[in-house]
Amino acid sequence: METKAATTLFESLSSGWRLEAFRLLVRQGPEGMVAGDIAAALDLPPSGLSFHLKALSHAGLVTVEQEGRFQRYRANLSLMRDLIAYLTEECCAGHPERCLDLATAPPLAVCPPPEKTRA
């Protein structure tokens, strides 16, 4: 992923409502949710939600599929993984295997120092 693409994704997620909608869809996994259920879960009027879902869709972070009179939204989990990989690809000087497991690391954990080599 290139920096410009990552910046576009972060700009799309910079709204609290869009970030919450995306996180909700990530929790739902491949099943996704219809727009009305998303609006209810976020306590957001459908008209306001539509604006935010359109922005997420335009950025590629969500997909939308027509189901009768409803629209089902799903998080683009593949793109999310690409973004996470972009953020972590140079962790610990390009050796992420030396870093702590980020899922279980305490907040503000830092990478361990590089292994010393003998000359």
HUWOFEN-V263040 format. One line per field, one symbol per residue. phi: phi as a letter, one per 30 degrees, with the letter a starting at -180 (. if undefined). A space follows every 10 residues. Layout:
phi->???
//
This chain:
phi->.ceddddddd dddddedddd ddddddddid dibdeddded dchbeeddde eddddddddj dbcbbdbicc cccbdddddd dddddddcdc ehhibddddd dddcddeidc ddddddcdd
//
